[in-house]
């Protein structure tokens, strides 16, 4: 079973790599596909908000899985 600290570390690494990919997609692919023009700082802000939400979601899901797994082993 993972500790809370390890769960958070795993989520941050996972989402951190996703952050870089998402920001690059926002800069180079979204404007072409959806005809949306934004400044790079706006793209960074949008990506940052989604990243915070993703960290929280990933951490909560991980802890729920650990909670239910612990219940099975008792």
DRENPA-3360 file (N, C-alpha, C; in nm, 2 decimals, always signed):
BEGIN
1 = XXXXXXXX = +0.08/-0.12/+0.00/+0.00/+0.00/+0.00/+0.09/+0.12/+0.00 ~ +0.05/+0.23/-0.07/+0.12/+0.35/-0.08/+0.09/+0.44/+0.04 ~ +0.19/+0.52/+0.08/+0.16/+0.62/+0.18/+0.10/+0.74/+0.11 ~ +0.04/+0.83/+0.19/-0.02/+0.95/+0.13/+0.09/+1.03/+0.06 ~ +0.21/+1.04/+0.12/+0.31/+1.12/+0.06/+0.35/+1.06/-0.07 ~ +0.37/+0.93/-0.08/+0.40/+0.87/-0.21/+0.29/+0.88/-0.31 ~ +0.17/+0.88/-0.27/+0.06/+0.90/-0.36/+0.06/+1.04/-0.42 ~ +0.09/+1.14/-0.34/+0.10/+1.27/-0.38/+0.22/+1.29/-0.48;
9 = XXXXXXXX = +0.33/+1.23/-0.45/+0.45/+1.24/-0.53/+0.42/+1.18/-0.67 ~ +0.36/+1.06/-0.67/+0.33/+1.00/-0.80/+0.23/+1.08/-0.88 ~ +0.13/+1.14/-0.82/+0.04/+1.23/-0.89/+0.11/+1.35/-0.95 ~ +0.19/+1.41/-0.87/+0.26/+1.53/-0.91/+0.35/+1.50/-1.03 ~ +0.43/+1.39/-1.03/+0.51/+1.36/-1.14/+0.43/+1.33/-1.27 ~ +0.32/+1.25/-1.25/+0.23/+1.22/-1.36/+0.17/+1.34/-1.42 ~ +0.12/+1.43/-1.34/+0.05/+1.55/-1.38/+0.15/+1.65/-1.44 ~ +0.27/+1.65/-1.38/+0.38/+1.75/-1.42/+0.41/+1.72/-1.57;
17 = XXXXXXXX = +0.43/+1.59/-1.60/+0.46/+1.56/-1.74/+0.34/+1.60/-1.83 ~ +0.22/+1.57/-1.78/+0.10/+1.61/-1.85/+0.09/+1.76/-1.87 ~ +0.14/+1.84/-1.77/+0.13/+1.99/-1.78/+0.22/+2.03/-1.90 ~ +0.34/+1.98/-1.91/+0.42/+2.02/-2.03/+0.36/+1.99/-2.16 ~ +0.31/+1.86/-2.17/+0.24/+1.82/-2.29/+0.12/+1.91/-2.32 ~ +0.04/+1.93/-2.22/-0.08/+2.02/-2.24/-0.05/+2.16/-2.29 ~ +0.05/+2.22/-2.22/+0.09/+2.35/-2.26/+0.14/+2.36/-2.40 ~ +0.22/+2.26/-2.44/+0.27/+2.26/-2.58/+0.15/+2.24/-2.68;
25 = XXXXXXXX = +0.06/+2.16/-2.64/-0.06/+2.14/-2.73/-0.14/+2.27/-2.74 ~ -0.15/+2.34/-2.62/-0.23/+2.46/-2.62/-0.16/+2.57/-2.71 ~ -0.03/+2.57/-2.71/+0.04/+2.67/-2.78/+0.04/+2.64/-2.93 ~ +0.05/+2.52/-2.97/+0.08/+2.48/-3.11/-0.04/+2.41/-3.18 ~ -0.12/+2.34/-3.11/-0.23/+2.26/-3.18/-0.36/+2.32/-3.16 ~ -0.40/+2.37/-3.05/-0.53/+2.43/-3.02/-0.56/+2.55/-3.12 ~ -0.47/+2.64/-3.13/-0.50/+2.75/-3.22/-0.53/+2.71/-3.37 ~ -0.46/+2.61/-3.41/-0.48/+2.56/-3.55/-0.61/+2.48/-3.56;
33 = XXXXXXXX = -0.64/+2.39/-3.47/-0.76/+2.31/-3.48/-0.89/+2.38/-3.45 ~ -0.88/+2.48/-3.36/-1.01/+2.54/-3.31/-1.02/+2.69/-3.34 ~ -0.92/+2.74/-3.41/-0.91/+2.88/-3.44/-0.93/+2.97/-3.32 ~ -0.86/+2.94/-3.21/-0.86/+3.02/-3.09/-0.72/+3.08/-3.07 ~ -0.72/+3.21/-3.07/-0.60/+3.29/-3.05/-0.59/+3.33/-2.90 ~ -0.48/+3.29/-2.83/-0.46/+3.34/-2.70/-0.31/+3.38/-2.69 ~ -0.28/+3.46/-2.59/-0.14/+3.49/-2.56/-0.08/+3.37/-2.48 ~ +0.05/+3.35/-2.49/+0.11/+3.24/-2.42/+0.08/+3.24/-2.27;
41 = XXXXXXXX = +0.07/+3.36/-2.21/+0.04/+3.36/-2.07/-0.10/+3.32/-2.04 ~ -0.19/+3.34/-2.13/-0.33/+3.29/-2.11/-0.33/+3.14/-2.12 ~ -0.26/+3.08/-2.21/-0.25/+2.94/-2.23/-0.18/+2.88/-2.11 ~ -0.09/+2.94/-2.05/-0.02/+2.89/-1.93/-0.12/+2.89/-1.81 ~ -0.20/+3.00/-1.80/-0.30/+3.01/-1.69/-0.40/+2.90/-1.70 ~ -0.45/+2.88/-1.82/-0.55/+2.78/-1.84/-0.50/+2.64/-1.81 ~ -0.38/+2.61/-1.86/-0.31/+2.48/-1.84/-0.29/+2.47/-1.69 ~ -0.25/+2.57/-1.62/-0.22/+2.56/-1.47/-0.35/+2.52/-1.40;
49 = XXXXXXXX = -0.46/+2.59/-1.43/-0.59/+2.55/-1.36/-0.63/+2.41/-1.38 ~ -0.62/+2.36/-1.51/-0.65/+2.22/-1.53/-0.55/+2.13/-1.46 ~ -0.42/+2.17/-1.44/-0.32/+2.09/-1.38/-0.36/+2.08/-1.23 ~ -0.40/+2.18/-1.16/-0.44/+2.18/-1.02/-0.55/+2.08/-1.00 ~ -0.65/+2.09/-1.09/-0.77/+2.00/-1.09/-0.73/+1.86/-1.11 ~ -0.63/+1.83/-1.19/-0.59/+1.70/-1.22/-0.51/+1.64/-1.10 ~ -0.43/+1.72/-1.04/-0.35/+1.68/-0.92/-0.45/+1.63/-0.81 ~ -0.55/+1.72/-0.78/-0.65/+1.69/-0.68/-0.73/+1.56/-0.72;
57 = XXXXXXXX = -0.77/+1.55/-0.84/-0.85/+1.43/-0.89/-0.76/+1.30/-0.87 ~ -0.64/+1.31/-0.92/-0.55/+1.19/-0.92/-0.52/+1.15/-0.77 ~ -0.50/+1.25/-0.69/-0.47/+1.21/-0.55/-0.59/+1.15/-0.48 ~ -0.71/+1.21/-0.50/-0.83/+1.15/-0.44/-0.86/+1.01/-0.49 ~ -0.85/+0.99/-0.62/-0.87/+0.86/-0.68/-0.77/+0.76/-0.62 ~ -0.65/+0.79/-0.61/-0.54/+0.70/-0.56/-0.57/+0.67/-0.41 ~ -0.61/+0.77/-0.33/-0.64/+0.74/-0.19/-0.76/+0.65/-0.18 ~ -0.86/+0.67/-0.26/-0.98/+0.59/-0.26/-0.95/+0.44/-0.29;
65 = XXXXXXXX = -0.87/+0.42/-0.39/-0.82/+0.29/-0.42/-0.75/+0.23/-0.30 ~ -0.66/+0.30/-0.24/-0.59/+0.25/-0.13/-0.68/+0.22/-0.01 ~ -0.78/+0.30/+0.01/-0.87/+0.28/+0.12/-0.95/+0.15/+0.10 ~ -1.00/+0.13/-0.02/-1.08/+0.01/-0.05/-1.00/-0.11/-0.06 ~ -0.87/-0.10/-0.10/-0.78/-0.21/-0.10/-0.75/-0.26/+0.04 ~ -0.73/-0.16/+0.13/-0.70/-0.19/+0.27/-0.82/-0.26/+0.33 ~ -0.94/-0.22/+0.30/-1.06/-0.29/+0.35/-1.07/-0.43/+0.31 ~ -1.02/-0.47/+0.19/-1.03/-0.61/+0.14/-0.93/-0.69/+0.22;
73 = XX = -0.82/-0.63/+0.26/-0.71/-0.71/+0.33/-0.73/-0.73/+0.48 ~ -0.83/-0.67/+0.53/-0.85/-0.68/+0.68/-0.94/-0.79/+0.71;
% end
